[in-house]
Amino acid sequence: MRKFFGTDGIRGTANTPPMTADLALKVGAAAGRLFTQGAHRHRVVIGKDTRLSGYMIEAALQAGFVSVGMDVMLVGPMPAPAIAMLTRSLRADLGVMISASHNPFGDNGIKLFGPDGFKLSDEAELKIERLIESNDVPLAAPAALGRAQRIDDAAGRYVEFAKATLPRGLRLDGLKVVVDCAHGAAYKTAPAVLWELGAEVVAMGNAPDGFNINHECGSTHPEALQRAVLGHGARLGIALDGDADRLILVDEAGQLVDGDQLMAVVAEHFLGTGQLRGGGVVATVMSNLGLERHLAALGLTMPRTPVGDRYVVEHMRQHGFNVGGEQSGHIVLSDFTTTGDGLVAALQVLAMIVETGRAASEVCRRFAPLPQLLRNVRFAAGTRPPLDDAGVKAAIAAVGARLNGHGRLLIRKSGTEPLIRVMAEAEDQGMVEAAVAEVVTALERCQ
């Protein structure tokens, strides 16, 4: 059982256990020691989003890594996928992204990438936890301490990498695009990439102040982007989250395009060009049945994994897929990236709009989703989730029996917040709403 790591690294309220400077220092020392293998100078890339607490966690991690003899390369605010790319590009032994993704500014987190740019396995994270709890991480001798430096060209490296994912010779000249950077890690790089490729860029959510990350903006709050797309007459709107590893699109009519539709768009395009590998798309248990049926009609499979892009990536690597993702907007295109990259995924859609000359609403509407409803029930942090309550179990069993053959019910605890997520889908909207309401009521009664 892991104590600190969840489904996407370590996450919590900043300056409150576990997300303290003390733990960050210990994570740096433990991870640095675990990834010090061989006689070469070892180094780690550390990036962050724009939260105020990032300064504190960055300094503590730096101290931890230096204390075990690892050199630190600081790149400042940078998208999480850029950290994955830079870890490989700079031949670093480890990469770290300081971010709580789509969470509000008061939260923060630590995500770790291995030298191959992939997120660490459960086994590696467990080894780090054991080192932390042992309180016996060997420290470097005074002459063997690590050094720290700023990498000034990191943003430029990522910008050029992202631009290169477009088909050779393709440009976005004259295409009006609104990009909402969520006041987060991509507030400089995303508008720069789009502008350098020729687009007419309307940037929003690009004035971070340490507190406004994800606040009424970005992929979890796309309403402002919808208004901006309509107001500016844009061809497409791009909403990223705080660390820019996920996105939601808005078409020219102001309609939202979620991760399920994006996976269908890319899969169809790759199938037509002969690029698709694995015979399908890897998704999670949250993806809509409509996507599964649509892919099946194309002769493609859709294996499902637990929620978390790391589990999607693991399945893709093990079984040879090159397209995968989550309904929430993590889109993994392994021909280009080792993790979700909102900007790179958006560029693939923009390429299709340019190549076909069609509107985003035509390109991005590949299937009719089944009615689906998701509600979150919060429980007190530090307490056991109320899933073992007899009344809750009875409600789940009764609803599951009613939906059997007509749809499905999914109940799960969030891996990043003290939430129980209740999701149902079926061909009848009323049945979906009643199913979710019954389970949510049972959960709320027992608290």
C-alpha positions as CSV (number, residue, x, y, z in Angstrom):
1,M,0.0,0.0,0.0
2,R,1.4,3.4,-1.1
3,K,1.4,6.2,1.5
4,F,2.3,9.3,-0.6
5,F,1.8,8.5,-4.3
6,G,-1.6,8.5,-5.9
7,T,-2.6,7.8,-9.5
8,D,-0.6,10.8,-10.7
9,G,2.3,11.4,-8.3
10,I,2.0,13.1,-4.9
11,R,-0.7,15.7,-4.5
12,G,-2.3,17.7,-1.7
13,T,-2.9,21.1,-0.1
14,A,0.4,23.1,-0.3
15,N,2.3,23.5,3.0
16,T,0.0,20.9,4.6
17,P,1.1,17.2,5.0
18,P,1.9,15.5,2.8
19,M,2.6,18.4,0.4
20,T,5.2,20.1,2.6
21,A,8.8,21.3,1.9
22,D,10.0,18.6,4.3
23,L,8.5,15.9,2.1
24,A,9.7,17.5,-1.1
25,L,13.2,17.5,0.3
26,K,12.9,13.8,1.2
27,V,11.4,12.9,-2.2
28,G,14.4,14.7,-3.9
29,A,16.9,12.8,-1.8
30,A,15.2,9.4,-2.1
31,A,14.5,9.7,-5.9
32,G,18.0,11.1,-6.5
33,R,19.6,8.2,-4.7
34,L,17.4,5.6,-6.4
35,F,18.3,7.0,-9.9
36,T,22.0,7.4,-9.2
37,Q,23.4,4.4,-11.1
38,G,26.8,4.5,-12.6
39,A,29.9,6.7,-12.4
40,H,28.6,9.6,-14.6
41,R,27.4,12.9,-13.2
42,H,23.7,12.4,-12.6
43,R,21.2,15.1,-13.3
44,V,17.5,15.9,-12.9
45,V,15.3,18.4,-14.8
46,I,12.8,20.3,-12.6
47,G,9.9,22.2,-14.0
48,K,6.7,23.7,-12.4
49,D,3.5,25.4,-13.1
50,T,2.6,28.9,-11.9
51,R,1.3,28.2,-8.3
52,L,2.7,30.4,-5.6
53,S,3.7,27.2,-3.6
54,G,5.9,26.1,-6.6
55,Y,8.8,28.3,-5.3
56,M,8.8,26.5,-2.0
57,I,8.6,23.0,-3.4
58,E,11.1,23.7,-6.1
59,A,13.7,24.8,-3.6
60,A,13.1,21.9,-1.3
61,L,13.4,19.3,-4.2
62,Q,16.5,21.1,-5.4
63,A,18.1,20.7,-1.9
64,G,17.2,17.1,-1.7
65,F,18.7,16.2,-5.1
66,V,21.8,18.2,-4.5
67,S,22.3,16.5,-1.1
68,V,22.7,13.1,-2.7
69,G,25.0,14.4,-5.4
70,M,22.6,14.9,-8.3
71,D,23.0,18.0,-10.5
72,V,19.8,20.0,-10.9
73,M,18.6,21.7,-14.1
74,L,15.8,24.3,-13.4
75,V,13.5,25.3,-16.3
76,G,10.8,27.2,-14.4
77,P,7.2,27.2,-15.6
78,M,6.9,24.6,-18.3
79,P,4.2,22.1,-19.5
80,A,4.4,18.6,-17.9
81,P,4.9,17.0,-21.4
82,A,7.8,19.4,-21.9
83,I,9.5,18.1,-18.8
84,A,9.1,14.5,-20.1
85,M,10.6,15.6,-23.5
86,L,13.4,17.6,-21.9
87,T,14.4,14.7,-19.6
88,R,15.1,12.6,-22.7
89,S,16.6,15.4,-24.8
90,L,19.0,16.5,-22.1
91,R,20.0,12.9,-21.2
92,A,18.8,13.5,-17.6
93,D,18.4,10.6,-15.2
94,L,15.1,12.0,-13.8
95,G,12.5,14.6,-14.5
96,V,10.2,16.3,-12.0
97,M,7.0,18.4,-12.7
98,I,5.7,20.4,-9.7
99,S,2.0,20.7,-10.4
100,A,-1.5,19.7,-9.2
101,S,-2.7,19.7,-12.8
102,H,-6.3,21.0,-12.9
103,N,-6.7,21.5,-9.1
104,P,-7.1,25.0,-7.7
105,F,-4.0,27.1,-6.7
106,G,-3.9,26.0,-3.1
107,D,-3.0,22.4,-4.1
108,N,0.3,21.3,-5.5
109,G,2.0,18.0,-6.5
110,I,5.1,16.2,-7.6
111,K,5.2,14.1,-10.8
112,L,8.3,12.1,-11.6
113,F,9.5,11.0,-15.0
114,G,12.2,8.4,-15.7
115,P,15.2,8.9,-18.1
116,D,13.0,7.6,-20.9
117,G,10.5,10.3,-20.3
118,F,7.7,8.0,-19.1
119,K,6.1,8.4,-15.7
120,L,7.6,6.2,-13.0
121,S,6.0,2.8,-12.4
122,D,4.2,1.9,-9.3
123,E,7.2,-0.2,-8.3
124,A,9.6,2.7,-8.6
125,E,7.3,5.0,-6.6
126,L,7.0,2.4,-3.9
127,K,10.8,2.1,-3.7
128,I,11.0,5.9,-3.2
129,E,8.4,5.7,-0.5
130,R,10.4,3.0,1.3
131,L,13.6,5.1,1.1
132,I,11.7,8.1,2.6
133,E,10.3,6.1,5.4
134,S,13.6,4.5,6.2
135,N,15.1,7.9,7.1
136,D,18.4,6.4,6.0
137,V,19.1,7.9,2.6
138,P,22.9,8.0,2.2
139,L,24.0,11.6,1.6
140,A,26.9,12.7,-0.6
141,A,30.3,13.8,0.8
142,P,31.0,17.5,0.7
143,A,33.1,17.3,-2.5
144,A,30.4,15.2,-4.2
145,L,27.4,17.5,-3.7
146,G,25.4,18.3,-6.8
147,R,25.2,21.7,-8.5
148,A,22.2,23.6,-9.8
149,Q,21.7,25.7,-12.9
150,R,19.0,27.4,-14.9
151,I,18.4,26.2,-18.4
152,D,17.6,29.3,-20.4
153,D,16.7,27.7,-23.8
154,A,14.2,25.1,-22.4
155,A,11.1,26.8,-23.6
156,G,12.6,27.2,-27.1
157,R,13.4,23.5,-27.2
158,Y,9.8,22.6,-26.5
159,V,8.4,25.1,-28.9
160,E,10.4,23.7,-31.7
161,F,9.5,20.1,-30.7
162,A,5.8,20.9,-30.7
163,K,5.9,22.7,-34.1
164,A,7.7,19.6,-35.6
165,T,4.7,17.4,-34.8
166,L,2.7,19.0,-37.6
167,P,3.1,17.2,-41.0
168,R,6.1,18.6,-42.9
169,G,5.4,21.8,-44.7
170,L,1.9,22.3,-43.1
171,R,1.2,25.7,-41.6
172,L,-1.8,27.4,-39.9
173,D,-1.6,30.7,-41.8
174,G,-4.7,32.8,-41.4
175,L,-6.4,30.4,-39.0
176,K,-7.9,32.3,-36.1
177,V,-7.5,30.3,-32.9
178,V,-8.3,31.1,-29.3
179,V,-6.1,29.4,-26.7
180,D,-6.9,29.4,-23.0
181,C,-3.7,28.6,-21.0
182,A,-5.5,28.4,-17.6
183,H,-2.9,30.9,-16.2
184,G,-0.8,27.8,-16.1
185,A,2.4,26.2,-17.3
186,A,1.8,26.8,-21.0
187,Y,1.0,30.5,-20.7
188,K,4.1,31.4,-22.9
189,T,4.7,28.3,-25.0
190,A,1.3,27.5,-26.3
191,P,0.6,31.0,-27.9
192,A,4.1,31.0,-29.2
193,V,3.8,27.7,-31.0
194,L,0.5,28.6,-32.6
195,W,1.7,32.1,-33.7
196,E,5.0,30.8,-35.1
197,L,3.0,28.3,-37.2
198,G,1.1,31.2,-38.7
199,A,-2.1,31.2,-36.8
200,E,-3.9,34.4,-35.7
201,V,-3.8,33.8,-32.0
202,V,-6.2,35.2,-29.3
203,A,-4.5,34.2,-26.0
204,M,-6.4,34.1,-22.7
205,G,-5.6,32.7,-19.3
206,N,-2.0,33.9,-20.0
207,A,-1.4,36.2,-17.1
208,P,-0.6,34.0,-14.0
209,D,-0.2,35.7,-10.6
210,G,0.4,32.6,-8.5
211,F,-3.3,32.4,-7.4
212,N,-5.4,32.3,-10.6
213,I,-4.3,29.0,-12.1
214,N,-7.4,27.1,-13.3
215,H,-9.7,29.7,-11.8
216,E,-12.8,29.9,-14.0
217,C,-10.6,29.1,-17.0
218,G,-8.9,26.2,-18.7
219,S,-10.1,22.7,-19.6
220,T,-12.2,22.3,-16.4
221,H,-13.9,25.7,-16.9
222,P,-14.3,26.2,-20.6
223,E,-17.2,28.6,-20.5
224,A,-15.1,31.7,-21.0
225,L,-13.4,30.1,-24.0
226,Q,-16.7,29.2,-25.6
227,R,-17.7,32.9,-25.3
228,A,-14.4,34.0,-26.7
229,V,-14.6,31.7,-29.8
230,L,-18.0,33.0,-30.7
231,G,-17.0,36.6,-29.9
232,H,-13.9,36.5,-32.1
233,G,-15.3,34.3,-34.8
234,A,-12.5,31.8,-34.3
235,R,-12.1,28.5,-36.2
236,L,-11.2,26.7,-33.0
237,G,-10.7,27.1,-29.2
238,I,-8.1,25.3,-27.2
239,A,-8.4,24.9,-23.5
240,L,-5.4,23.5,-21.6
241,D,-5.2,22.7,-17.9
242,G,-2.7,23.9,-15.3
243,D,0.2,21.7,-16.5
244,A,-1.0,21.5,-20.1
245,D,-1.2,17.7,-20.3
246,R,-4.9,17.7,-21.2
247,L,-7.2,19.8,-23.3
248,I,-10.8,20.4,-24.3
249,L,-11.6,21.9,-27.7
250,V,-14.4,24.3,-28.6
251,D,-15.6,24.3,-32.2
252,E,-16.6,27.4,-34.3
253,A,-20.1,27.0,-33.0
254,G,-19.0,27.2,-29.4
255,Q,-19.7,23.5,-28.7
256,L,-17.3,21.5,-26.5
257,V,-15.2,18.6,-27.8
258,D,-14.1,16.2,-25.1
259,G,-11.3,13.6,-25.1
260,D,-13.5,10.8,-26.4
261,Q,-14.3,12.7,-29.5
262,L,-10.6,13.7,-29.9
263,M,-9.5,10.0,-29.7
264,A,-12.1,9.1,-32.4
265,V,-10.8,12.0,-34.6
266,V,-7.2,11.0,-34.4
267,A,-7.9,7.3,-34.6
268,E,-9.9,7.7,-37.9
269,H,-7.2,10.0,-39.4
270,F,-4.4,7.7,-38.4
271,L,-6.4,4.7,-39.8
272,G,-6.8,6.4,-43.1
273,T,-3.1,7.3,-43.4
274,G,-1.9,3.9,-42.3
275,Q,-0.3,5.4,-39.1
276,L,-2.6,3.6,-36.6
277,R,-0.9,0.9,-34.6
278,G,-2.4,-1.7,-32.3
279,G,-5.7,-2.1,-34.1
280,G,-7.5,0.4,-31.9
281,V,-7.4,3.0,-29.1
282,V,-6.6,2.6,-25.4
283,A,-9.1,4.4,-23.2
284,T,-10.2,4.2,-19.6
285,V,-13.3,3.0,-17.8
286,M,-14.7,6.5,-18.0
287,S,-14.9,6.7,-21.8
288,N,-18.3,6.7,-23.3
289,L,-19.9,3.6,-24.8
290,G,-20.6,5.6,-27.9
291,L,-16.9,5.8,-28.6
292,E,-16.5,2.1,-28.1
293,R,-19.3,1.3,-30.5
294,H,-18.0,3.9,-33.1
295,L,-14.5,2.3,-33.1
296,A,-16.0,-1.2,-33.3
297,A,-17.9,-0.1,-36.5
298,L,-14.5,0.8,-37.9
299,G,-13.1,-2.6,-37.0
300,L,-11.1,-1.2,-34.1
301,T,-10.8,-2.3,-30.5
302,M,-11.0,-0.2,-27.4
303,P,-9.3,-1.8,-24.4
304,R,-10.1,0.0,-21.1
305,T,-7.7,0.7,-18.2
306,P,-8.2,2.2,-14.8
307,V,-8.4,6.0,-14.7
308,G,-5.1,7.7,-15.1
309,D,-3.1,8.4,-18.2
310,R,-0.1,6.5,-16.8
311,Y,-2.2,3.3,-17.0
312,V,-3.3,4.1,-20.5
313,V,0.4,4.6,-21.5
314,E,1.4,1.3,-19.8
315,H,-1.2,-0.6,-21.8
316,M,-0.1,1.2,-25.0
317,R,3.5,0.3,-24.5
318,Q,2.8,-3.3,-23.6
319,H,0.5,-4.0,-26.6
320,G,1.8,-1.7,-29.4
321,F,-0.9,1.0,-29.5
322,N,0.0,4.6,-30.5
323,V,-3.3,6.4,-29.7
324,G,-4.8,6.5,-26.3
325,G,-6.3,8.8,-23.7
326,E,-9.0,9.8,-21.4
327,Q,-12.4,11.5,-21.7
328,S,-11.1,14.3,-19.5
329,G,-8.7,15.3,-22.3
330,H,-5.4,13.5,-21.7
331,I,-4.5,12.4,-25.3
332,V,-1.4,10.3,-25.7
333,L,0.1,10.1,-29.1
334,S,3.1,7.9,-28.6
335,D,4.6,8.7,-32.1
336,F,5.3,12.1,-30.6
337,T,5.1,12.0,-26.8
338,T,5.5,9.8,-23.7
339,T,2.6,11.4,-21.8
340,G,-0.5,13.5,-22.5
341,D,0.2,16.7,-24.3
342,G,-2.7,19.1,-24.8
343,L,-1.0,21.3,-27.3
344,V,0.4,18.5,-29.5
345,A,-3.0,16.8,-29.6
346,A,-4.6,20.2,-30.6
347,L,-2.1,20.6,-33.4
348,Q,-3.1,17.3,-34.9
349,V,-6.8,18.5,-35.0
350,L,-5.7,21.8,-36.5
351,A,-3.7,19.9,-39.2
352,M,-6.9,18.0,-40.2
353,I,-8.9,21.3,-40.3
354,V,-6.3,22.8,-42.6
355,E,-5.8,19.7,-44.8
356,T,-9.6,19.1,-45.3
357,G,-10.7,22.7,-45.4
358,R,-13.7,21.6,-43.2
359,A,-15.0,23.3,-40.1
360,A,-14.0,22.1,-36.6
361,S,-17.6,21.0,-36.0
362,E,-17.4,18.6,-38.9
363,V,-14.0,17.3,-38.1
364,C,-14.5,16.8,-34.4
365,R,-18.0,15.2,-34.3
366,R,-17.4,11.6,-35.0
367,F,-20.1,9.8,-32.9
368,A,-23.2,10.5,-30.8
369,P,-22.3,9.8,-27.2
370,L,-24.7,7.9,-24.9
371,P,-26.2,9.9,-22.1
372,Q,-23.7,9.9,-19.3
373,L,-23.7,11.7,-16.0
374,L,-20.8,12.1,-13.5
375,R,-21.2,13.5,-10.0
376,N,-18.6,13.8,-7.3
377,V,-19.3,13.3,-3.6
378,R,-16.7,14.7,-1.2
379,F,-15.8,13.1,2.0
380,A,-13.6,14.3,4.9
381,A,-9.9,14.2,4.1
382,G,-8.1,11.6,6.2
383,T,-11.2,9.4,6.7
384,R,-12.2,6.2,5.0
385,P,-14.3,6.5,1.9
386,P,-17.9,5.6,2.7
387,L,-18.0,2.8,0.2
388,D,-18.2,0.0,2.8
389,D,-21.4,1.3,4.3
390,A,-24.2,-1.2,4.0
391,G,-26.7,1.3,2.7
392,V,-24.3,2.4,0.0
393,K,-23.5,-1.1,-1.0
394,A,-27.2,-1.9,-1.3
395,A,-27.9,1.2,-3.4
396,I,-25.0,0.3,-5.8
397,A,-26.2,-3.2,-6.1
398,A,-29.8,-2.2,-6.9
399,V,-28.8,0.4,-9.4
400,G,-26.4,-2.0,-11.1
401,A,-29.1,-4.6,-11.4
402,R,-31.4,-2.0,-13.1
403,L,-28.8,-0.9,-15.6
404,N,-27.7,-4.4,-16.4
405,G,-28.1,-4.8,-20.2
406,H,-29.1,-1.2,-20.7
407,G,-25.9,0.7,-19.6
408,R,-23.3,0.7,-16.9
409,L,-22.5,2.1,-13.4
410,L,-19.0,3.1,-12.3
411,I,-18.2,4.0,-8.7
412,R,-14.6,4.9,-7.8
413,K,-12.5,6.8,-5.4
414,S,-10.5,9.6,-6.9
415,G,-6.8,9.0,-6.8
416,T,-6.0,12.7,-6.3
417,E,-8.7,14.2,-4.1
418,P,-11.1,13.0,-1.3
419,L,-13.9,12.3,-3.7
420,I,-16.1,9.4,-4.7
421,R,-16.9,9.6,-8.4
422,V,-20.3,8.3,-9.4
423,M,-20.8,7.8,-13.2
424,A,-23.7,6.1,-15.0
425,E,-24.5,5.9,-18.7
426,A,-27.4,4.3,-20.7
427,E,-29.4,5.0,-23.7
428,D,-32.1,6.6,-21.6
429,Q,-31.3,10.0,-20.0
430,G,-33.9,9.6,-17.2
431,M,-32.5,6.2,-16.2
432,V,-29.0,7.7,-16.0
433,E,-30.1,10.6,-13.8
434,A,-32.1,8.4,-11.5
435,A,-29.2,5.9,-11.1
436,V,-26.7,8.6,-10.2
437,A,-29.1,10.3,-7.8
438,E,-29.8,7.1,-5.9
439,V,-26.2,6.3,-5.3
440,V,-25.2,9.9,-4.5
441,T,-28.1,10.1,-1.9
442,A,-26.9,6.9,-0.3
443,L,-23.3,8.2,-0.1
444,E,-24.4,11.6,1.4
445,R,-26.6,9.9,4.0
446,C,-23.8,7.9,5.6
447,Q,-21.5,10.8,6.2
